[in-house]
């Protein structure tokens, strides 16, 4: 996934964070948005490597 995707997802989470009344939920959304922005800044070939379940939890060497 590319930089634009992660930035778009982060922007959406920030919009939701502004709309929710629960401050704990808003804080969680802001934290997740920050994680996505950080992921957007990583080199693209490594961004997918950081996802723990990107292989569906199974070995690819099958």
C-alpha positions as MATLAB code, in Angstrom:
seq = 'XXXXXXXXXXXXXXXXXXXXXXXXXXXXXXXXXXXXXXXXXXXXXXXXXXXXXXXXXXXXXX';
ca = [
       0.000    0.000    0.000;
       1.234    3.428   -0.818;
       1.722    6.713    0.925;
      -1.526    8.193   -0.422;
      -3.558    5.312    0.997;
      -2.098    5.621    4.500;
      -2.411    9.410    4.507;
      -6.038    9.151    3.392;
      -6.828    6.621    6.097;
      -5.142    8.827    8.711;
      -7.173   11.841    7.574;
     -10.387    9.830    7.863;
      -9.512    8.714   11.389;
      -8.797   12.303   12.404;
     -12.216   13.380   11.075;
     -13.859   10.654   13.122;
     -11.831   11.674   16.183;
     -13.208   15.210   15.912;
     -16.767   13.886   15.574;
     -16.915   11.470   18.515;
     -17.943   12.588   21.972;
     -15.943   10.022   23.929;
     -12.442   11.396   24.595;
     -10.965    7.902   25.001;
     -12.252    6.842   21.601;
     -11.001   10.094   20.080;
      -7.563    9.549   21.612;
      -7.417    6.024   20.193;
      -8.333    7.277   16.738;
      -5.695   10.007   16.886;
      -3.092    7.462   17.991;
      -3.986    5.141   15.123;
      -3.856    8.080   12.679;
      -0.346    8.872   13.906;
       0.648    5.236   13.318;
      -0.684    5.411    9.761;
       1.140    8.680    9.073;
       4.350    7.064   10.330;
       3.763    4.061    8.097;
       3.196    6.394    5.132;
       6.682    7.821    5.633;
       8.384    4.401    5.507;
       9.835    3.203    2.224;
       7.062    1.474    0.309;
       8.814   -1.880   -0.031;
       9.062   -2.178    3.767;
       5.602   -0.897    4.766;
       3.919   -4.244    4.103;
       6.636   -6.131    5.978;
       5.590   -4.479    9.237;
       2.049   -5.926    9.180;
       2.014   -8.949   11.494;
      -0.880  -10.692    9.742;
      -0.074   -9.732    6.161;
       0.368  -13.410    5.282;
      -2.840  -14.402    7.040;
      -0.875  -15.806    9.946;
       0.551  -18.592    7.832;
       3.978  -19.282    6.429;
       4.452  -18.404    2.772;
       6.860  -21.293    2.211;
       3.951  -23.804    2.458;
];
